[in-house]
Amino acid sequence: MDEEVGVYWVQEALTTAVVLAGPLLVGALVIGLMIAILQAATTIQEMTLSYVPKMVVVVTLLFFLFGFMLQYAIDFTERIFQFIPTLAGAS
């Protein structure tokens, strides 16, 4: 396996990680920002106020996106397993 192939698989792994984690992180970021603005506007400084809405948003996103996320992870894993025999043949 040469450097190009190694870089390709590292790039694919990082892309997969971003695609799988990105929507959840963006959802938590957006709701956290909205709550921070609400807290600043109302002078409510309760630290635990942001945790429950963030958890609700993340669970809701997981509920709706889990099928896509699972299929994306399965496709990535299948591509890795299909690549493994080419490593044995290359040596």
Secondary structure, DSSP 8 states (H G I E B T S, - for coil): --HHHHHHHHHHHHHHHHHHHHHHHHHHHHHHHHHHHHHHHHT---GGGGHHHHHHHHHHHHHHHHHHHHHHHHHHHHHHHHHHHHHHHH-
